[in-house]
């Protein structure tokens, strides 16, 4: 019976280690997701800036077009 209890305790420790490892992996994935979302926000802002600049450039070019 003592061997059975020790075996169960070892199994519980193994499960706890797997759970901790899984939790750490999940945190890493969550952090990477947040970083990716931040990067996508920056890309969106840059694209919007470029679009505004293109509109302004088009307006300036239109001034010099020969009709």
mmCIF file of the N, C-alpha and C atoms, coordinates in Angstrom:
data_MODEL
# 
_entry.id   MODEL 
# 
loop_
_atom_site.group_PDB 
_atom_site.id 
_atom_site.type_symbol 
_atom_site.label_atom_id 
_atom_site.label_alt_id 
_atom_site.label_comp_id 
_atom_site.label_asym_id 
_atom_site.label_entity_id 
_atom_site.label_seq_id 
_atom_site.pdbx_PDB_ins_code 
_atom_site.Cartn_x 
_atom_site.Cartn_y 
_atom_site.Cartn_z 
_atom_site.occupancy 
_atom_site.B_iso_or_equiv 
_atom_site.pdbx_formal_charge 
_atom_site.auth_seq_id 
_atom_site.auth_comp_id 
_atom_site.auth_asym_id 
_atom_site.auth_atom_id 
_atom_site.pdbx_PDB_model_num 
ATOM 1   N N  . UNK A 1 1  ? 0.822  -1.192 0.000   1.00 0.00 ? 1  UNK A N  1 
ATOM 2   C CA . UNK A 1 1  ? 0.000  0.000  0.000   1.00 0.00 ? 1  UNK A CA 1 
ATOM 3   C C  . UNK A 1 1  ? 0.872  1.264  0.000   1.00 0.00 ? 1  UNK A C  1 
ATOM 4   N N  . UNK A 1 2  ? 2.013  1.226  0.703   1.00 0.00 ? 2  UNK A N  1 
ATOM 5   C CA . UNK A 1 2  ? 2.903  2.378  0.741   1.00 0.00 ? 2  UNK A CA 1 
ATOM 6   C C  . UNK A 1 2  ? 3.450  2.670  -0.648  1.00 0.00 ? 2  UNK A C  1 
ATOM 7   N N  . UNK A 1 3  ? 3.728  1.600  -1.420  1.00 0.00 ? 3  UNK A N  1 
ATOM 8   C CA . UNK A 1 3  ? 4.212  1.776  -2.779  1.00 0.00 ? 3  UNK A CA 1 
ATOM 9   C C  . UNK A 1 3  ? 3.154  2.408  -3.656  1.00 0.00 ? 3  UNK A C  1 
ATOM 10  N N  . UNK A 1 4  ? 1.932  2.035  -3.441  1.00 0.00 ? 4  UNK A N  1 
ATOM 11  C CA . UNK A 1 4  ? 0.821  2.584  -4.218  1.00 0.00 ? 4  UNK A CA 1 
ATOM 12  C C  . UNK A 1 4  ? 0.642  4.077  -3.929  1.00 0.00 ? 4  UNK A C  1 
ATOM 13  N N  . UNK A 1 5  ? 0.778  4.448  -2.671  1.00 0.00 ? 5  UNK A N  1 
ATOM 14  C CA . UNK A 1 5  ? 0.659  5.860  -2.284  1.00 0.00 ? 5  UNK A CA 1 
ATOM 15  C C  . UNK A 1 5  ? 1.790  6.677  -2.892  1.00 0.00 ? 5  UNK A C  1 
ATOM 16  N N  . UNK A 1 6  ? 2.988  6.108  -2.886  1.00 0.00 ? 6  UNK A N  1 
ATOM 17  C CA . UNK A 1 6  ? 4.135  6.807  -3.464  1.00 0.00 ? 6  UNK A CA 1 
ATOM 18  C C  . UNK A 1 6  ? 3.965  6.958  -4.971  1.00 0.00 ? 6  UNK A C  1 
ATOM 19  N N  . UNK A 1 7  ? 3.427  5.920  -5.592  1.00 0.00 ? 7  UNK A N  1 
ATOM 20  C CA . UNK A 1 7  ? 3.183  5.967  -7.031  1.00 0.00 ? 7  UNK A CA 1 
ATOM 21  C C  . UNK A 1 7  ? 2.151  7.053  -7.363  1.00 0.00 ? 7  UNK A C  1 
ATOM 22  N N  . UNK A 1 8  ? 1.127  7.148  -6.546  1.00 0.00 ? 8  UNK A N  1 
ATOM 23  C CA . UNK A 1 8  ? 0.095  8.160  -6.763  1.00 0.00 ? 8  UNK A CA 1 
ATOM 24  C C  . UNK A 1 8  ? 0.672  9.559  -6.554  1.00 0.00 ? 8  UNK A C  1 
ATOM 25  N N  . UNK A 1 9  ? 1.489  9.720  -5.540  1.00 0.00 ? 9  UNK A N  1 
ATOM 26  C CA . UNK A 1 9  ? 2.110  11.014 -5.266  1.00 0.00 ? 9  UNK A CA 1 
ATOM 27  C C  . UNK A 1 9  ? 3.015  11.422 -6.433  1.00 0.00 ? 9  UNK A C  1 
ATOM 28  N N  . UNK A 1 10 ? 3.765  10.458 -6.965  1.00 0.00 ? 10 UNK A N  1 
ATOM 29  C CA . UNK A 1 10 ? 4.631  10.745 -8.109  1.00 0.00 ? 10 UNK A CA 1 
ATOM 30  C C  . UNK A 1 10 ? 3.794  11.125 -9.331  1.00 0.00 ? 10 UNK A C  1 
ATOM 31  N N  . UNK A 1 11 ? 2.694  10.447 -9.535  1.00 0.00 ? 11 UNK A N  1 
ATOM 32  C CA . UNK A 1 11 ? 1.799  10.770 -10.651 1.00 0.00 ? 11 UNK A CA 1 
ATOM 33  C C  . UNK A 1 11 ? 1.247  12.184 -10.508 1.00 0.00 ? 11 UNK A C  1 
ATOM 34  N N  . UNK A 1 12 ? 0.880  12.558 -9.304  1.00 0.00 ? 12 UNK A N  1 
ATOM 35  C CA . UNK A 1 12 ? 0.345  13.896 -9.048  1.00 0.00 ? 12 UNK A CA 1 
ATOM 36  C C  . UNK A 1 12 ? 1.433  14.949 -9.301  1.00 0.00 ? 12 UNK A C  1 
ATOM 37  N N  . UNK A 1 13 ? 2.664  14.661 -8.872  1.00 0.00 ? 13 UNK A N  1 
ATOM 38  C CA . UNK A 1 13 ? 3.767  15.597 -9.129  1.00 0.00 ? 13 UNK A CA 1 
ATOM 39  C C  . UNK A 1 13 ? 4.010  15.745 -10.632 1.00 0.00 ? 13 UNK A C  1 
ATOM 40  N N  . UNK A 1 14 ? 3.937  14.648 -11.344 1.00 0.00 ? 14 UNK A N  1 
ATOM 41  C CA . UNK A 1 14 ? 4.127  14.694 -12.801 1.00 0.00 ? 14 UNK A CA 1 
ATOM 42  C C  . UNK A 1 14 ? 3.034  15.517 -13.469 1.00 0.00 ? 14 UNK A C  1 
ATOM 43  N N  . UNK A 1 15 ? 1.814  15.332 -13.033 1.00 0.00 ? 15 UNK A N  1 
ATOM 44  C CA . UNK A 1 15 ? 0.691  16.096 -13.586 1.00 0.00 ? 15 UNK A CA 1 
ATOM 45  C C  . UNK A 1 15 ? 0.869  17.581 -13.275 1.00 0.00 ? 15 UNK A C  1 
ATOM 46  N N  . UNK A 1 16 ? 1.324  17.887 -12.070 1.00 0.00 ? 16 UNK A N  1 
ATOM 47  C CA . UNK A 1 16 ? 1.550  19.288 -11.693 1.00 0.00 ? 16 UNK A CA 1 
ATOM 48  C C  . UNK A 1 16 ? 2.634  19.902 -12.561 1.00 0.00 ? 16 UNK A C  1 
ATOM 49  N N  . UNK A 1 17 ? 3.690  19.157 -12.847 1.00 0.00 ? 17 UNK A N  1 
ATOM 50  C CA . UNK A 1 17 ? 4.761  19.676 -13.702 1.00 0.00 ? 17 UNK A CA 1 
ATOM 51  C C  . UNK A 1 17 ? 4.250  19.934 -15.120 1.00 0.00 ? 17 UNK A C  1 
ATOM 52  N N  . UNK A 1 18 ? 3.454  19.017 -15.624 1.00 0.00 ? 18 UNK A N  1 
ATOM 53  C CA . UNK A 1 18 ? 2.886  19.198 -16.960 1.00 0.00 ? 18 UNK A CA 1 
ATOM 54  C C  . UNK A 1 18 ? 1.971  20.417 -16.972 1.00 0.00 ? 18 UNK A C  1 
ATOM 55  N N  . UNK A 1 19 ? 1.177  20.580 -15.932 1.00 0.00 ? 19 UNK A N  1 
ATOM 56  C CA . UNK A 1 19 ? 0.262  21.725 -15.847 1.00 0.00 ? 19 UNK A CA 1 
ATOM 57  C C  . UNK A 1 19 ? 1.049  23.038 -15.795 1.00 0.00 ? 19 UNK A C  1 
ATOM 58  N N  . UNK A 1 20 ? 2.128  23.065 -15.028 1.00 0.00 ? 20 UNK A N  1 
ATOM 59  C CA . UNK A 1 20 ? 2.954  24.278 -14.942 1.00 0.00 ? 20 UNK A CA 1 
ATOM 60  C C  . UNK A 1 20 ? 3.602  24.585 -16.289 1.00 0.00 ? 20 UNK A C  1 
ATOM 61  N N  . UNK A 1 21 ? 4.088  23.554 -16.941 1.00 0.00 ? 21 UNK A N  1 
ATOM 62  C CA . UNK A 1 21 ? 4.704  23.738 -18.261 1.00 0.00 ? 21 UNK A CA 1 
ATOM 63  C C  . UNK A 1 21 ? 3.676  24.247 -19.265 1.00 0.00 ? 21 UNK A C  1 
ATOM 64  N N  . UNK A 1 22 ? 2.491  23.688 -19.230 1.00 0.00 ? 22 UNK A N  1 
ATOM 65  C CA . UNK A 1 22 ? 1.416  24.124 -20.128 1.00 0.00 ? 22 UNK A CA 1 
ATOM 66  C C  . UNK A 1 22 ? 1.029  25.565 -19.842 1.00 0.00 ? 22 UNK A C  1 
ATOM 67  N N  . UNK A 1 23 ? 0.947  25.930 -18.573 1.00 0.00 ? 23 UNK A N  1 
ATOM 68  C CA . UNK A 1 23 ? 0.601  27.303 -18.202 1.00 0.00 ? 23 UNK A CA 1 
ATOM 69  C C  . UNK A 1 23 ? 1.672  28.278 -18.702 1.00 0.00 ? 23 UNK A C  1 
ATOM 70  N N  . UNK A 1 24 ? 2.931  27.896 -18.574 1.00 0.00 ? 24 UNK A N  1 
ATOM 71  C CA . UNK A 1 24 ? 4.018  28.758 -19.049 1.00 0.00 ? 24 UNK A CA 1 
ATOM 72  C C  . UNK A 1 24 ? 3.938  28.914 -20.565 1.00 0.00 ? 24 UNK A C  1 
ATOM 73  N N  . UNK A 1 25 ? 3.659  27.833 -21.265 1.00 0.00 ? 25 UNK A N  1 
ATOM 74  C CA . UNK A 1 25 ? 3.512  27.899 -22.714 1.00 0.00 ? 25 UNK A CA 1 
ATOM 75  C C  . UNK A 1 25 ? 2.340  28.775 -23.119 1.00 0.00 ? 25 UNK A C  1 
ATOM 76  N N  . UNK A 1 26 ? 1.265  28.668 -22.395 1.00 0.00 ? 26 UNK A N  1 
ATOM 77  C CA . UNK A 1 26 ? 0.084  29.488 -22.679 1.00 0.00 ? 26 UNK A CA 1 
ATOM 78  C C  . UNK A 1 26 ? 0.386  30.964 -22.472 1.00 0.00 ? 26 UNK A C  1 
ATOM 79  N N  . UNK A 1 27 ? 1.131  31.286 -21.429 1.00 0.00 ? 27 UNK A N  1 
ATOM 80  C CA . UNK A 1 27 ? 1.514  32.677 -21.183 1.00 0.00 ? 27 UNK A CA 1 
ATOM 81  C C  . UNK A 1 27 ? 2.399  33.209 -22.301 1.00 0.00 ? 27 UNK A C  1 
ATOM 82  N N  . UNK A 1 28 ? 3.298  32.367 -22.796 1.00 0.00 ? 28 UNK A N  1 
ATOM 83  C CA . UNK A 1 28 ? 4.164  32.788 -23.899 1.00 0.00 ? 28 UNK A CA 1 
ATOM 84  C C  . UNK A 1 28 ? 3.341  33.061 -25.155 1.00 0.00 ? 28 UNK A C  1 
ATOM 85  N N  . UNK A 1 29 ? 2.389  32.189 -25.434 1.00 0.00 ? 29 UNK A N  1 
ATOM 86  C CA . UNK A 1 29 ? 1.523  32.370 -26.601 1.00 0.00 ? 29 UNK A CA 1 
ATOM 87  C C  . UNK A 1 29 ? 0.688  33.644 -26.449 1.00 0.00 ? 29 UNK A C  1 
ATOM 88  N N  . UNK A 1 30 ? 0.174  33.884 -25.260 1.00 0.00 ? 30 UNK A N  1 
ATOM 89  C CA . UNK A 1 30 ? -0.617 35.091 -25.012 1.00 0.00 ? 30 UNK A CA 1 
ATOM 90  C C  . UNK A 1 30 ? 0.236  36.345 -25.210 1.00 0.00 ? 30 UNK A C  1 
ATOM 91  N N  . UNK A 1 31 ? 1.460  36.312 -24.711 1.00 0.00 ? 31 UNK A N  1 
ATOM 92  C CA . UNK A 1 31 ? 2.358  37.463 -24.869 1.00 0.00 ? 31 UNK A CA 1 
ATOM 93  C C  . UNK A 1 31 ? 2.676  37.685 -26.340 1.00 0.00 ? 31 UNK A C  1 
ATOM 94  N N  . UNK A 1 32 ? 2.904  36.612 -27.068 1.00 0.00 ? 32 UNK A N  1 
ATOM 95  C CA . UNK A 1 32 ? 3.180  36.736 -28.503 1.00 0.00 ? 32 UNK A CA 1 
ATOM 96  C C  . UNK A 1 32 ? 1.960  37.290 -29.225 1.00 0.00 ? 32 UNK A C  1 
ATOM 97  N N  . UNK A 1 33 ? 0.778  36.869 -28.821 1.00 0.00 ? 33 UNK A N  1 
ATOM 98  C CA . UNK A 1 33 ? -0.453 37.387 -29.415 1.00 0.00 ? 33 UNK A CA 1 
ATOM 99  C C  . UNK A 1 33 ? -0.619 38.880 -29.170 1.00 0.00 ? 33 UNK A C  1 
ATOM 100 N N  . UNK A 1 34 ? -0.311 39.312 -27.974 1.00 0.00 ? 34 UNK A N  1 
ATOM 101 C CA . UNK A 1 34 ? -0.406 40.733 -27.658 1.00 0.00 ? 34 UNK A CA 1 
ATOM 102 C C  . UNK A 1 34 ? 0.616  41.534 -28.458 1.00 0.00 ? 34 UNK A C  1 
ATOM 103 N N  . UNK A 1 35 ? 1.797  40.981 -28.612 1.00 0.00 ? 35 UNK A N  1 
ATOM 104 C CA . UNK A 1 35 ? 2.839  41.652 -29.377 1.00 0.00 ? 35 UNK A CA 1 
ATOM 105 C C  . UNK A 1 35 ? 2.429  41.754 -30.850 1.00 0.00 ? 35 UNK A C  1 
ATOM 106 N N  . UNK A 1 36 ? 1.827  40.692 -31.358 1.00 0.00 ? 36 UNK A N  1 
ATOM 107 C CA . UNK A 1 36 ? 1.375  40.697 -32.744 1.00 0.00 ? 36 UNK A CA 1 
ATOM 108 C C  . UNK A 1 36 ? 0.247  41.715 -32.933 1.00 0.00 ? 36 UNK A C  1 
ATOM 109 N N  . UNK A 1 37 ? -0.659 41.784 -31.990 1.00 0.00 ? 37 UNK A N  1 
ATOM 110 C CA . UNK A 1 37 ? -1.745 42.763 -32.078 1.00 0.00 ? 37 UNK A CA 1 
ATOM 111 C C  . UNK A 1 37 ? -1.192 44.189 -32.071 1.00 0.00 ? 37 UNK A C  1 
ATOM 112 N N  . UNK A 1 38 ? -0.195 44.423 -31.248 1.00 0.00 ? 38 UNK A N  1 
ATOM 113 C CA . UNK A 1 38 ? 0.438  45.743 -31.192 1.00 0.00 ? 38 UNK A CA 1 
ATOM 114 C C  . UNK A 1 38 ? 1.113  46.065 -32.522 1.00 0.00 ? 38 UNK A C  1 
ATOM 115 N N  . UNK A 1 39 ? 1.800  45.092 -33.081 1.00 0.00 ? 39 UNK A N  1 
ATOM 116 C CA . UNK A 1 39 ? 2.459  45.294 -34.374 1.00 0.00 ? 39 UNK A CA 1 
ATOM 117 C C  . UNK A 1 39 ? 1.436  45.568 -35.466 1.00 0.00 ? 39 UNK A C  1 
ATOM 118 N N  . UNK A 1 40 ? 0.332  44.853 -35.444 1.00 0.00 ? 40 UNK A N  1 
ATOM 119 C CA . UNK A 1 40 ? -0.715 45.068 -36.446 1.00 0.00 ? 40 UNK A CA 1 
ATOM 120 C C  . UNK A 1 40 ? -1.317 46.467 -36.310 1.00 0.00 ? 40 UNK A C  1 
ATOM 121 N N  . UNK A 1 41 ? -1.451 46.943 -35.090 1.00 0.00 ? 41 UNK A N  1 
ATOM 122 C CA . UNK A 1 41 ? -1.963 48.299 -34.870 1.00 0.00 ? 41 UNK A CA 1 
ATOM 123 C C  . UNK A 1 41 ? -1.001 49.321 -35.469 1.00 0.00 ? 41 UNK A C  1 
ATOM 124 N N  . UNK A 1 42 ? 0.293  49.103 -35.284 1.00 0.00 ? 42 UNK A N  1 
ATOM 125 C CA . UNK A 1 42 ? 1.295  50.008 -35.849 1.00 0.00 ? 42 UNK A CA 1 
ATOM 126 C C  . UNK A 1 42 ? 1.264  49.978 -37.372 1.00 0.00 ? 42 UNK A C  1 
ATOM 127 N N  . UNK A 1 43 ? 1.101  48.780 -37.948 1.00 0.00 ? 43 UNK A N  1 
ATOM 128 C CA . UNK A 1 43 ? 1.021  48.659 -39.400 1.00 0.00 ? 43 UNK A CA 1 
ATOM 129 C C  . UNK A 1 43 ? -0.213 49.394 -39.914 1.00 0.00 ? 43 UNK A C  1 
ATOM 130 N N  . UNK A 1 44 ? -1.330 49.255 -39.212 1.00 0.00 ? 44 UNK A N  1 
ATOM 131 C CA . UNK A 1 44 ? -2.561 49.939 -39.615 1.00 0.00 ? 44 UNK A CA 1 
ATOM 132 C C  . UNK A 1 44 ? -2.387 51.451 -39.572 1.00 0.00 ? 44 UNK A C  1 
ATOM 133 N N  . UNK A 1 45 ? -1.779 51.941 -38.502 1.00 0.00 ? 45 UNK A N  1 
ATOM 134 C CA . UNK A 1 45 ? -1.541 53.382 -38.382 1.00 0.00 ? 45 UNK A CA 1 
ATOM 135 C C  . UNK A 1 45 ? -0.619 53.878 -39.489 1.00 0.00 ? 45 UNK A C  1 
ATOM 136 N N  . UNK A 1 46 ? 0.422  53.108 -39.790 1.00 0.00 ? 46 UNK A N  1 
ATOM 137 C CA . UNK A 1 46 ? 1.344  53.493 -40.862 1.00 0.00 ? 46 UNK A CA 1 
ATOM 138 C C  . UNK A 1 46 ? 0.634  53.492 -42.213 1.00 0.00 ? 46 UNK A C  1 
ATOM 139 N N  . UNK A 1 47 ? -0.204 52.512 -42.460 1.00 0.00 ? 47 UNK A N  1 
ATOM 140 C CA . UNK A 1 47 ? -0.950 52.455 -43.714 1.00 0.00 ? 47 UNK A CA 1 
ATOM 141 C C  . UNK A 1 47 ? -1.891 53.648 -43.837 1.00 0.00 ? 47 UNK A C  1 
ATOM 142 N N  . UNK A 1 48 ? -2.526 54.018 -42.748 1.00 0.00 ? 48 UNK A N  1 
ATOM 143 C CA . UNK A 1 48 ? -3.403 55.193 -42.765 1.00 0.00 ? 48 UNK A CA 1 
ATOM 144 C C  . UNK A 1 48 ? -2.606 56.465 -43.035 1.00 0.00 ? 48 UNK A C  1 
ATOM 145 N N  . UNK A 1 49 ? -1.433 56.589 -42.423 1.00 0.00 ? 49 UNK A N  1 
ATOM 146 C CA . UNK A 1 49 ? -0.565 57.745 -42.675 1.00 0.00 ? 49 UNK A CA 1 
ATOM 147 C C  . UNK A 1 49 ? -0.158 57.808 -44.144 1.00 0.00 ? 49 UNK A C  1 
ATOM 148 N N  . UNK A 1 50 ? 0.228  56.664 -44.696 1.00 0.00 ? 50 UNK A N  1 
ATOM 149 C CA . UNK A 1 50 ? 0.617  56.626 -46.107 1.00 0.00 ? 50 UNK A CA 1 
ATOM 150 C C  . UNK A 1 50 ? -0.551 56.997 -47.013 1.00 0.00 ? 50 UNK A C  1 
ATOM 151 N N  . UNK A 1 51 ? -1.718 56.544 -46.663 1.00 0.00 ? 51 UNK A N  1 
ATOM 152 C CA . UNK A 1 51 ? -2.901 56.878 -47.459 1.00 0.00 ? 51 UNK A CA 1 
ATOM 153 C C  . UNK A 1 51 ? -3.160 58.381 -47.449 1.00 0.00 ? 51 UNK A C  1 
ATOM 154 N N  . UNK A 1 52 ? -3.043 58.984 -46.278 1.00 0.00 ? 52 UNK A N  1 
ATOM 155 C CA . UNK A 1 52 ? -3.231 60.441 -46.179 1.00 0.00 ? 52 UNK A CA 1 
ATOM 156 C C  . UNK A 1 52 ? -2.165 61.187 -46.991 1.00 0.00 ? 52 UNK A C  1 
ATOM 157 N N  . UNK A 1 53 ? -0.928 60.715 -46.902 1.00 0.00 ? 53 UNK A N  1 
ATOM 158 C CA . UNK A 1 53 ? 0.144  61.359 -47.663 1.00 0.00 ? 53 UNK A CA 1 
ATOM 159 C C  . UNK A 1 53 ? -0.089 61.208 -49.167 1.00 0.00 ? 53 UNK A C  1 
ATOM 160 N N  . UNK A 1 54 ? -0.571 60.052 -49.589 1.00 0.00 ? 54 UNK A N  1 
ATOM 161 C CA . UNK A 1 54 ? -0.852 59.840 -51.012 1.00 0.00 ? 54 UNK A CA 1 
ATOM 162 C C  . UNK A 1 54 ? -1.962 60.774 -51.480 1.00 0.00 ? 54 UNK A C  1 
ATOM 163 N N  . UNK A 1 55 ? -2.976 60.956 -50.651 1.00 0.00 ? 55 UNK A N  1 
ATOM 164 C CA . UNK A 1 55 ? -4.055 61.893 -50.998 1.00 0.00 ? 55 UNK A CA 1 
ATOM 165 C C  . UNK A 1 55 ? -3.516 63.310 -51.138 1.00 0.00 ? 55 UNK A C  1 
ATOM 166 N N  . UNK A 1 56 ? -2.671 63.720 -50.195 1.00 0.00 ? 56 UNK A N  1 
ATOM 167 C CA . UNK A 1 56 ? -2.091 65.060 -50.256 1.00 0.00 ? 56 UNK A CA 1 
ATOM 168 C C  . UNK A 1 56 ? -1.206 65.215 -51.494 1.00 0.00 ? 56 UNK A C  1 
ATOM 169 N N  . UNK A 1 57 ? -0.427 64.210 -51.794 1.00 0.00 ? 57 UNK A N  1 
ATOM 170 C CA . UNK A 1 57 ? 0.440  64.258 -52.964 1.00 0.00 ? 57 UNK A CA 1 
ATOM 171 C C  . UNK A 1 57 ? -0.387 64.360 -54.238 1.00 0.00 ? 57 UNK A C  1 
ATOM 172 N N  . UNK A 1 58 ? -1.469 63.590 -54.283 1.00 0.00 ? 58 UNK A N  1 
ATOM 173 C CA . UNK A 1 58 ? -2.346 63.643 -55.461 1.00 0.00 ? 58 UNK A CA 1 
ATOM 174 C C  . UNK A 1 58 ? -2.931 65.039 -55.630 1.00 0.00 ? 58 UNK A C  1 
ATOM 175 N N  . UNK A 1 59 ? -3.308 65.681 -54.552 1.00 0.00 ? 59 UNK A N  1 
ATOM 176 C CA . UNK A 1 59 ? -3.848 67.045 -54.632 1.00 0.00 ? 59 UNK A CA 1 
ATOM 177 C C  . UNK A 1 59 ? -2.792 68.014 -55.160 1.00 0.00 ? 59 UNK A C  1 
ATOM 178 N N  . UNK A 1 60 ? -1.555 67.860 -54.698 1.00 0.00 ? 60 UNK A N  1 
ATOM 179 C CA . UNK A 1 60 ? -0.474 68.727 -55.170 1.00 0.00 ? 60 UNK A CA 1 
ATOM 180 C C  . UNK A 1 60 ? -0.165 68.474 -56.650 1.00 0.00 ? 60 UNK A C  1 
ATOM 181 N N  . UNK A 1 61 ? -0.182 67.222 -57.053 1.00 0.00 ? 61 UNK A N  1 
ATOM 182 C CA . UNK A 1 61 ? 0.070  66.893 -58.454 1.00 0.00 ? 61 UNK A CA 1 
ATOM 183 C C  . UNK A 1 61 ? -1.021 67.446 -59.344 1.00 0.00 ? 61 UNK A C  1 
ATOM 184 N N  . UNK A 1 62 ? -2.257 67.396 -58.877 1.00 0.00 ? 62 UNK A N  1 
ATOM 185 C CA . UNK A 1 62 ? -3.378 67.892 -59.671 1.00 0.00 ? 62 UNK A CA 1 
ATOM 186 C C  . UNK A 1 62 ? -3.249 69.400 -59.990 1.00 0.00 ? 62 UNK A C  1 
ATOM 187 N N  . UNK A 1 63 ? -2.544 70.144 -59.170 1.00 0.00 ? 63 UNK A N  1 
ATOM 188 C CA . UNK A 1 63 ? -2.346 71.568 -59.400 1.00 0.00 ? 63 UNK A CA 1 
ATOM 189 C C  . UNK A 1 63 ? -1.515 71.807 -60.670 1.00 0.00 ? 63 UNK A C  1 
ATOM 190 N N  . UNK A 1 64 ? -0.637 70.855 -60.978 1.00 0.00 ? 64 UNK A N  1 
ATOM 191 C CA . UNK A 1 64 ? 0.289  71.045 -62.082 1.00 0.00 ? 64 UNK A CA 1 
ATOM 192 C C  . UNK A 1 64 ? -0.138 70.343 -63.362 1.00 0.00 ? 64 UNK A C  1 
ATOM 193 N N  . UNK A 1 65 ? -1.265 69.710 -63.359 1.00 0.00 ? 65 UNK A N  1 
ATOM 194 C CA . UNK A 1 65 ? -1.748 69.031 -64.555 1.00 0.00 ? 65 UNK A CA 1 
ATOM 195 C C  . UNK A 1 65 ? -2.183 70.066 -65.583 1.00 0.00 ? 65 UNK A C  1 
ATOM 196 N N  . UNK A 1 66 ? -1.854 69.767 -66.825 1.00 0.00 ? 66 UNK A N  1 
ATOM 197 C CA . UNK A 1 66 ? -2.278 70.643 -67.918 1.00 0.00 ? 66 UNK A CA 1 
ATOM 198 C C  . UNK A 1 66 ? -3.637 70.163 -68.398 1.00 0.00 ? 66 UNK A C  1 
ATOM 199 N N  . UNK A 1 67 ? -4.568 71.088 -68.464 1.00 0.00 ? 67 UNK A N  1 
ATOM 200 C CA . UNK A 1 67 ? -5.922 70.704 -68.865 1.00 0.00 ? 67 UNK A CA 1 
ATOM 201 C C  . UNK A 1 67 ? -6.067 70.724 -70.353 1.00 0.00 ? 67 UNK A C  1 
# 
